[in-house]
Amino acid sequence: MLPSAISAMAEQMAVTGNASSLHTSGRAARRVVEESRERLARAIGARPSEVVFTSGGTEADNLALKGAFAARREEDHARHRLVVSAIEHHAVLDCVDHLVAHEGAKVTWVEPDVRGVVTAAAVRAAIEEDPDSVALVSVMWANNEVGTVQPVREIARTAHEFGIPVHSDAVQALGHLPVDFTESDLDLMTITGHKAGGPLGVGALLVKRSMQVAPQTHGGGQERQIRSGTLDVPAIRGFAVAVEEAVASRDDEAARLVALRDRLIVSAMDLGYGITVTGHWEAGDGIRRLPGNAHLLVPGCEGDSLLYLLDAAGVECSTGSACQAGVPQPSHVVLAMGISEQDARGALRLTLGHTSTEADVDAFLSALPAAVERARRASGMDG
């Protein structure tokens, strides 16, 4: 968390008050919530009334897909199809699977190109299979694994030609890319606090005033009757402070992270292990790829082995793989990009943020050779 967000949240935690109560403490809490809503909206190009606070990105994604699908289906029963990119976070993928299994939904998965980009043309082709059946399009703003940035505005405008609303999970983009809800032409957008230096457990769904979303939780109807639940005032305040600061410092911080990321990628590829970078990558580019994302393929290794070996050396990274029935499975994102299952098993994701330094990159580059050699010996693929 950013120090400013920690201070704001800690200060608010010392104050009693339910933002739904009418007494003095309740009104004071409500003031903090609404001021935070205004600060957050201003930072991301939205109207305050479009900000619906949630417990994080997963809840916001579920509210967007389930809520929009239910509302569209009630309005027109023929709207039973979802057009969704094949590289979404599991908060979207598993939500879609639920709608298919239990709510009569059909889904058309849109595959990315070899760079991990979901094009507007591909979305158009999916819609045109049967435009009148589509309830919602969902394409993430930036991929959480390979860092590729999607043309969400172009996708939104394409879908709107057919009168279809668009949702985007912008969790990875917030605070790292120029995110403007109004300019994006999106109807629904998911954000969360902890990816922008804010607290865990708080996020928001941005909802255009014209967009109908059926509530998925019922109770006090605190957030536009779309989302019920007592608001976490300290977390909301910390969320707003973090996003405001992250957006204000974004340009300088992105340039710093791009330089670190590029050095990490180039140096890793120069080690002589046949390491390659996935997704769209050009040195100096922090627009078409997340500034702090480095996703590498290390041949001859299992990503999980690399993860544990690097972790033991003090480097925390991830693979993007899933474990099913005790057997590691390659990342669905990497496979969707056309990379073979064998190559996908050597995937390694490293993410740089506001605390990352040149020394961190040095530590990774120092630990990587021994980790690769040990991982290759373990898999019987050394040499």
C-alpha positions as CSV (number, residue, x, y, z in Angstrom):
1,M,0.0,0.0,0.0
2,L,1.0,3.6,-0.6
3,P,2.0,5.3,2.7
4,S,-0.7,8.0,2.1
5,A,-3.4,5.3,1.7
6,I,-2.2,3.5,4.9
7,S,-2.4,6.8,6.8
8,A,-5.8,7.7,5.5
9,M,-7.2,4.3,6.2
10,A,-5.7,4.1,9.7
11,E,-7.1,7.5,10.6
12,Q,-10.6,6.5,9.5
13,M,-10.5,3.2,11.3
14,A,-10.3,5.1,14.6
15,V,-13.6,6.8,13.8
16,T,-16.9,5.1,14.5
17,G,-19.7,5.5,12.0
18,N,-22.0,3.6,9.7
19,A,-22.5,5.5,6.4
20,S,-26.2,4.4,6.3
21,S,-27.0,5.8,9.8
22,L,-28.7,9.1,10.2
23,H,-27.0,10.2,13.4
24,T,-24.0,12.5,13.6
25,S,-21.4,9.8,13.3
26,G,-23.3,8.2,10.4
27,R,-23.5,11.4,8.5
28,A,-19.8,12.0,9.0
29,A,-19.1,8.5,7.6
30,R,-21.4,9.2,4.7
31,R,-19.5,12.4,4.0
32,V,-16.2,10.5,3.8
33,V,-17.8,7.9,1.4
34,E,-19.2,10.6,-0.9
35,E,-16.0,12.7,-0.9
36,S,-14.0,9.5,-1.7
37,R,-16.5,8.6,-4.5
38,E,-16.0,12.1,-6.0
39,R,-12.2,11.8,-5.7
40,L,-12.1,8.4,-7.3
41,A,-14.5,9.4,-10.1
42,R,-12.4,12.5,-10.9
43,A,-9.3,10.4,-11.1
44,I,-10.7,8.0,-13.6
45,G,-13.0,10.2,-15.8
46,A,-16.3,9.1,-14.4
47,R,-19.3,10.7,-12.7
48,P,-19.6,10.1,-9.0
49,S,-23.0,8.5,-9.5
50,E,-21.4,5.9,-11.8
51,V,-19.2,4.5,-9.0
52,V,-20.7,1.5,-7.2
53,F,-18.4,0.3,-4.4
54,T,-17.8,-3.4,-3.9
55,S,-15.5,-5.7,-2.0
56,G,-13.0,-5.9,-4.8
57,G,-12.5,-6.9,-8.5
58,T,-14.1,-10.4,-8.2
59,E,-17.4,-9.1,-6.8
60,A,-17.4,-6.3,-9.4
61,D,-16.9,-8.7,-12.3
62,N,-19.6,-11.0,-11.0
63,L,-22.0,-8.1,-10.5
64,A,-21.2,-6.9,-14.0
65,L,-21.7,-10.2,-15.8
66,K,-24.5,-11.8,-13.8
67,G,-26.3,-8.5,-13.2
68,A,-26.1,-7.3,-16.8
69,F,-27.0,-10.7,-18.2
70,A,-30.1,-11.0,-15.9
71,A,-31.3,-7.5,-16.8
72,R,-30.8,-7.9,-20.5
73,R,-32.5,-11.3,-20.4
74,E,-35.5,-9.9,-18.6
75,E,-35.8,-7.2,-21.1
76,D,-35.4,-9.5,-24.1
77,H,-35.3,-13.3,-23.6
78,A,-33.5,-13.7,-26.9
79,R,-30.4,-12.1,-25.3
80,H,-28.8,-15.2,-24.0
81,R,-25.3,-15.0,-25.5
82,L,-22.1,-13.6,-24.1
83,V,-19.1,-12.6,-26.2
84,V,-16.0,-12.9,-24.0
85,S,-12.3,-12.9,-24.6
86,A,-10.5,-16.2,-24.0
87,I,-7.8,-14.6,-21.9
88,E,-9.9,-13.2,-19.1
89,H,-9.2,-13.4,-15.4
90,H,-10.9,-16.3,-13.6
91,A,-13.2,-13.8,-11.9
92,V,-14.8,-13.5,-15.4
93,L,-14.2,-16.9,-16.8
94,D,-15.7,-18.8,-13.9
95,C,-18.6,-16.4,-13.7
96,V,-19.3,-17.1,-17.4
97,D,-19.1,-20.8,-16.7
98,H,-21.7,-20.4,-13.9
99,L,-24.1,-18.5,-16.2
100,V,-23.7,-21.2,-18.9
101,A,-24.3,-24.1,-16.4
102,H,-27.1,-22.5,-14.4
103,E,-28.7,-19.6,-16.2
104,G,-29.1,-20.8,-19.8
105,A,-26.3,-18.6,-21.2
106,K,-24.3,-19.4,-24.3
107,V,-20.8,-18.1,-24.8
108,T,-18.7,-17.2,-27.8
109,W,-15.0,-17.1,-26.8
110,V,-12.9,-14.6,-28.7
111,E,-9.3,-15.8,-29.2
112,P,-6.4,-13.3,-29.1
113,D,-3.8,-13.0,-31.8
114,V,-0.2,-14.2,-31.2
115,R,0.6,-11.1,-29.3
116,G,-2.3,-11.6,-26.9
117,V,-4.4,-8.9,-28.4
118,V,-8.2,-9.3,-28.8
119,T,-9.0,-7.2,-31.9
120,A,-12.2,-5.3,-32.5
121,A,-12.5,-7.2,-35.8
122,A,-12.5,-10.5,-33.9
123,V,-15.2,-9.2,-31.5
124,R,-17.2,-8.0,-34.5
125,A,-17.0,-11.4,-36.1
126,A,-18.2,-13.1,-32.9
127,I,-21.1,-10.7,-32.6
128,E,-22.1,-11.1,-36.3
129,E,-22.7,-14.8,-35.8
130,D,-26.1,-13.7,-34.3
131,P,-26.2,-10.1,-33.2
132,D,-29.7,-10.2,-31.7
133,S,-28.7,-13.0,-29.3
134,V,-25.8,-11.1,-27.6
135,A,-26.5,-9.8,-24.1
136,L,-23.0,-8.5,-23.2
137,V,-19.4,-8.2,-24.5
138,S,-16.6,-8.5,-21.9
139,V,-12.9,-7.9,-22.8
140,M,-10.3,-7.0,-20.1
141,W,-8.4,-3.7,-20.4
142,A,-5.0,-5.2,-19.8
143,N,-4.1,-8.9,-19.3
144,N,-2.9,-9.8,-15.9
145,E,-0.5,-12.5,-17.1
146,V,1.2,-11.3,-20.3
147,G,0.5,-7.6,-19.9
148,T,-1.0,-6.9,-23.3
149,V,-3.4,-3.9,-23.5
150,Q,-6.6,-4.3,-25.4
151,P,-8.3,-1.8,-27.7
152,V,-11.3,-1.4,-25.4
153,R,-12.6,1.8,-26.9
154,E,-12.6,0.4,-30.4
155,I,-14.3,-2.8,-29.1
156,A,-16.9,-0.7,-27.2
157,R,-17.7,1.3,-30.3
158,T,-17.9,-1.9,-32.4
159,A,-20.4,-3.5,-30.0
160,H,-22.4,-0.3,-29.7
161,E,-23.1,-0.4,-33.5
162,F,-25.2,-3.5,-32.6
163,G,-26.7,-1.9,-29.5
164,I,-24.7,-4.3,-27.2
165,P,-23.2,-3.1,-23.9
166,V,-19.6,-3.7,-23.1
167,H,-17.8,-4.6,-19.8
168,S,-14.1,-4.4,-19.2
169,D,-12.1,-5.7,-16.2
170,A,-9.6,-2.8,-15.8
171,V,-8.1,-4.1,-12.5
172,Q,-4.6,-4.3,-14.0
173,A,-4.8,-1.0,-15.9
174,L,-5.9,1.3,-13.1
175,G,-3.1,3.6,-12.0
176,H,-0.7,2.2,-14.6
177,L,-2.4,3.2,-17.9
178,P,-4.5,6.2,-18.9
179,V,-7.9,4.9,-17.8
180,D,-10.8,7.2,-18.5
181,F,-14.3,5.7,-18.1
182,T,-16.1,8.3,-20.1
183,E,-13.7,8.3,-23.0
184,S,-13.5,4.5,-23.1
185,D,-17.2,4.3,-24.1
186,L,-17.6,1.3,-21.8
187,D,-20.9,0.6,-20.1
188,L,-19.3,-1.3,-17.2
189,M,-15.8,-1.3,-15.8
190,T,-14.2,-3.2,-12.9
191,I,-11.5,-1.7,-10.7
192,T,-10.0,-2.7,-7.4
193,G,-7.9,-1.0,-4.7
194,H,-4.8,-3.2,-4.1
195,K,-3.5,-3.0,-7.7
196,A,-3.2,0.7,-7.4
197,G,-1.5,0.9,-3.9
198,G,-4.8,0.8,-2.0
199,P,-6.1,-1.7,0.5
200,L,-7.2,-5.2,-0.2
201,G,-10.9,-6.0,0.0
202,V,-12.3,-2.9,-1.7
203,G,-13.1,-2.1,-5.3
204,A,-15.8,-0.7,-7.6
205,L,-17.9,-1.4,-10.6
206,L,-18.3,1.7,-12.8
207,V,-21.9,1.6,-14.2
208,K,-23.2,4.1,-16.8
209,R,-26.5,5.6,-15.6
210,S,-28.3,4.2,-18.6
211,M,-27.0,0.7,-17.9
212,Q,-29.4,-1.7,-16.1
213,V,-27.8,-4.2,-13.7
214,A,-29.8,-6.6,-11.6
215,P,-28.5,-6.8,-8.0
216,Q,-26.8,-10.0,-7.0
217,T,-27.0,-9.3,-3.2
218,H,-30.0,-8.1,-1.5
219,G,-30.4,-6.0,1.7
220,G,-30.1,-2.3,2.3
221,G,-29.5,-1.4,-1.3
222,Q,-26.7,1.0,-0.3
223,E,-25.1,1.4,-3.7
224,R,-27.8,2.6,-6.2
225,Q,-29.9,-0.4,-5.2
226,I,-27.4,-2.4,-7.3
227,R,-25.2,-3.6,-4.4
228,S,-26.2,-4.0,-0.8
229,G,-23.9,-4.2,2.3
230,T,-22.5,-1.9,5.0
231,L,-19.8,0.2,3.4
232,D,-16.2,-0.2,4.5
233,V,-15.6,3.5,5.1
234,P,-11.8,3.2,6.0
235,A,-11.1,1.0,3.0
236,I,-13.0,3.3,0.6
237,R,-11.1,6.3,1.9
238,G,-7.8,4.5,1.4
239,F,-8.9,3.3,-2.0
240,A,-9.7,6.8,-3.2
241,V,-6.4,8.3,-1.8
242,A,-4.3,5.6,-3.5
243,V,-6.0,5.9,-6.9
244,E,-5.7,9.7,-6.8
245,E,-2.0,9.5,-6.0
246,A,-1.3,6.6,-8.5
247,V,-3.0,8.5,-11.3
248,A,-1.2,11.8,-10.5
249,S,2.2,10.1,-10.6
250,R,1.4,7.7,-13.4
251,D,3.4,9.1,-16.2
252,D,6.7,9.4,-14.3
253,E,6.2,6.1,-12.6
254,A,5.3,4.3,-15.8
255,A,8.5,5.6,-17.4
256,R,10.5,4.4,-14.5
257,L,8.9,0.9,-14.5
258,V,9.3,0.6,-18.3
259,A,13.0,1.1,-17.9
260,L,13.2,-1.5,-15.2
261,R,11.0,-4.0,-17.1
262,D,13.0,-3.6,-20.3
263,R,16.3,-4.2,-18.5
264,L,14.9,-7.3,-16.9
265,I,13.6,-8.7,-20.2
266,V,16.7,-7.9,-22.3
267,S,19.1,-9.2,-19.6
268,A,17.1,-12.4,-19.1
269,M,17.1,-13.1,-22.8
270,D,20.9,-12.4,-23.0
271,L,21.7,-15.1,-20.4
272,G,21.9,-17.8,-23.1
273,Y,19.0,-20.0,-21.9
274,G,16.8,-19.4,-24.9
275,I,14.4,-17.3,-22.9
276,T,11.8,-15.4,-24.9
277,V,9.2,-12.7,-24.0
278,T,5.5,-13.2,-24.6
279,G,2.9,-10.7,-25.7
280,H,3.4,-7.4,-27.3
281,W,6.8,-6.0,-26.3
282,E,8.8,-3.1,-27.7
283,A,11.5,-1.4,-25.6
284,G,10.2,1.8,-24.2
285,D,6.6,1.0,-24.8
286,G,4.3,1.4,-21.7
287,I,1.1,1.8,-23.7
288,R,0.5,-1.5,-25.5
289,R,2.0,-3.5,-22.7
290,L,1.7,-2.8,-18.9
291,P,4.7,-0.8,-17.8
292,G,5.6,-3.2,-15.0
293,N,4.8,-6.6,-16.6
294,A,7.5,-9.0,-17.8
295,H,6.3,-12.4,-18.9
296,L,9.0,-14.9,-20.0
297,L,9.1,-18.3,-21.4
298,V,12.0,-20.4,-20.1
299,P,12.5,-23.5,-22.3
300,G,13.2,-26.9,-20.7
301,C,11.7,-25.9,-17.3
302,E,8.5,-26.3,-15.4
303,G,7.3,-22.9,-14.3
304,D,6.3,-24.1,-10.9
305,S,9.9,-25.4,-10.3
306,L,11.3,-22.0,-11.3
307,L,8.8,-20.3,-9.0
308,Y,9.9,-22.3,-5.9
309,L,13.6,-22.0,-6.7
310,L,13.4,-18.3,-7.2
311,D,11.2,-17.9,-4.1
312,A,13.9,-19.7,-2.1
313,A,16.3,-17.1,-3.4
314,G,14.1,-14.2,-2.3
315,V,12.4,-13.5,-5.6
316,E,8.6,-13.7,-5.6
317,C,7.0,-14.3,-9.0
318,S,4.2,-16.4,-10.5
319,T,3.5,-18.7,-13.4
320,G,-0.2,-18.2,-14.2
321,S,-0.7,-22.0,-14.2
322,A,-3.5,-23.7,-12.5
323,C,-3.4,-26.9,-10.5
324,Q,-6.2,-29.4,-11.2
325,A,-6.3,-32.7,-9.4
326,G,-2.7,-32.2,-8.2
327,V,-1.4,-31.8,-11.8
328,P,-0.1,-28.4,-12.9
329,Q,-1.9,-27.1,-16.0
330,P,-0.4,-24.4,-18.3
331,S,-1.9,-21.0,-18.3
332,H,-5.1,-20.7,-20.4
333,V,-3.9,-17.2,-21.5
334,V,-0.6,-18.5,-23.0
335,L,-2.3,-21.5,-24.7
336,A,-5.0,-19.1,-26.2
337,M,-2.1,-17.2,-27.8
338,G,-1.1,-20.3,-29.8
339,I,1.9,-21.2,-27.7
340,S,2.4,-25.0,-27.3
341,E,1.6,-26.7,-24.1
342,Q,5.2,-27.7,-23.6
343,D,6.5,-24.2,-24.1
344,A,3.7,-22.8,-21.9
345,R,4.8,-24.9,-19.0
346,G,7.9,-22.7,-18.7
347,A,6.0,-19.5,-18.3
348,L,7.2,-17.0,-15.6
349,R,5.5,-13.7,-14.8
350,L,7.4,-10.9,-12.9
351,T,5.6,-7.8,-11.9
352,L,7.2,-4.5,-11.0
353,G,5.5,-1.8,-8.9
354,H,6.1,1.4,-7.0
355,T,8.4,-0.3,-4.5
356,S,10.5,-2.0,-7.2
357,T,14.1,-0.9,-7.6
358,E,17.2,-1.6,-9.8
359,A,18.5,-3.8,-7.0
360,D,15.4,-5.9,-7.3
361,V,16.1,-6.5,-11.0
362,D,19.7,-7.3,-10.1
363,A,18.6,-9.8,-7.5
364,F,16.3,-11.6,-10.0
365,L,19.0,-11.7,-12.7
366,S,21.5,-13.0,-10.2
367,A,19.2,-15.8,-9.0
368,L,17.8,-16.8,-12.4
369,P,20.7,-18.9,-13.9
370,A,21.0,-21.3,-10.9
371,A,17.2,-21.6,-10.8
372,V,17.0,-22.4,-14.5
373,E,19.8,-25.0,-14.3
374,R,18.3,-26.7,-11.3
375,A,14.8,-26.7,-12.8
376,R,16.1,-28.2,-16.0
377,R,17.9,-31.0,-14.1
378,A,14.7,-31.7,-12.1
379,S,12.8,-32.1,-15.4
380,G,15.5,-34.1,-17.0
381,M,15.8,-31.6,-19.8
382,D,19.2,-30.0,-19.0
383,G,21.6,-29.7,-21.8
